[in-house]
């Protein structure tokens, strides 16, 4: 994706300057200052596309009709939202380290480099894999992490990631991690609890696949597969979320061949922007047996048309590299988008889906996350699963910390802020025990 800068266009530059002078409520970039709406009564009027009405307006009643709808919707999401990725490419792998006495002697810990790319270049992502000792082909959680594999556990033998990293106050400076960031994200990755439940954990630093900044897609996987992506129309080219999802699929290619992990029982997990990524990975790659969205919000599980908290316009402004260029058309214009996020969730059916929200995470619109999960229920039932469980989808939103965790779709609203906690993981483990 290439967005010419204002300085390359003198006419646009002049207009932007004028706008800057004329707009009182403006930020330094010339954008009108964004004020999030949190008032339900101020939600713009909208019509949600019915997930069981096809593109020609016909109702969907059979599996065959759904299969067509699924492929149409997947195509629309790729064209209009996340962008189209090149075909899957070959991978190669190399064992970097192995320890037989990780997690108090309960687990085997390995680091495996998986390399893939195209004609122009390649990327290497390092998988940190914990497997319960003595297990044969265990089911696994696969999730990208924000701050490097070494942030997941303080164990000094995990290699320190030296790729570009977003700065975080008090943790990462100069876009580079150092020794002090070991274990900083450990509360989000309860490795021992996961191992005790008989699951493997596989995690990868997301910046190994694509650095999280807008460089017009020169670096990371976009640069490496530039040639392969040549034929994709400009507006439809893949954004970073699609790039990270592509990396998750390549990780799954590897896990399918791994001797300790069962590649047919992998749950893809992600928080926040990486929750958006796990949803797109799960929608676009049906090999993922289960999909978990933790506080994914706008462009993830939340309905865009509600425009509560973060909106399409706001996300495209703050993170212009996450989605494709076509998605810009829906800035402050969500109703015009042919799809909304409940249809993304429906693309995961009939595989297990868990959506989690948090009470203080209003930016991610917990209610919108719940509503889209409820909308997806109809597709789960059409495909012969029990959806949320019981005879029909829940009507009202559950109270905080009252997980709905009995069916093929799970949901909870946790008390607290935008984060991943052991409460969240307890629900995922219960859900995975039944569904993996
Ligand atoms: C925020 C962004 C959210 C969410 C979050 C994160 O700044 O507005 O959509 O993705 O970042 O990933 O931490």
Boltz pocket constraint, residues with backbone or C-beta under 6 A from the ligand:
constraints:
  - pocket:
      binder: B
      contacts: [[A, 271], [A, 272], [A, 273], [A, 274], [A, 295], [A, 296], [A, 297], [A, 298], [A, 310], [A, 315], [A, 318]]
      max_distance: 6.0
